[in-house]
Amino acid sequence: MQGLPLNATIHAEQFAMVIALQAGEGIISFAATAAPCGHCRQFLNELREGGDVRVLSLMVDKFDKTKFDSLLSDLLLHSFGPLDLDQAVEVPLLLEPRNNFIRLHSLELVTVYSGHRKNTDRSWKMTASAVNRPLDKALEEANAAYAPYSGSPAGLALCTSAAKIFTGRSIESAAYNPSMSPLHTALAAHVQSCAGLQCDLWSNISGVVMVEIHQAQVQYAGTVETMLYSLAPDAELIIVYGTTAGCVDGAF
Ligand SMILES: [Zn+2]
């Protein structure tokens, strides 16, 4: 993503994971034109029995094409994963249903950014009724977000000038750094919707509504605001804060 640091990149395997998550699918195998990088091997290890995921890849040189068919456990020896961080076995892992039991504070507790400026009067351009739908979707995503390590789930709804909404949720990794912000996962959904089409991806982003936990250990507001300003400088960002009961349930 132009103008942003390399660690803002979404890797292909992460992209595929987000699409599977949004489709409510599990993952049993991956096929790619090259072997997954170390970052992605670690990210895939967030799945339950992740070591059993089959990884198909192709190595092409000027003489030959070589196919590789491996298990993730072969590619990630002596792996480190969720259960190494004292996760209870019954706690839902990535791609498993969960509910973070988030309740919103009143809409008095919001932060609004427009054009890289924090609006001190917390006013926003979108009408209250226009905010309601993305806010509901952002809360839904925050409740389904995968944040077992920080207990700081976040969800986001990205609105376009064509009145479409793309949603995303935070996804954490036991190795912390491969984690994805809710804006990353919403951008992946937005890109997927334009697959194969001539699409000006970022300029049609008109607004973003994010739900995160007030004064949480991990917060996304600063990162999301910086990224959004770089991608869509005129977009408005509304952050609404919630609280969580601190328990996680695997069933909705
Ligand atoms: Zn990668």
Residues whose N, C-alpha, C, O or C-beta is under 5 A from the ligand:
A	BS01	ZN	H11 C37 H39 C40
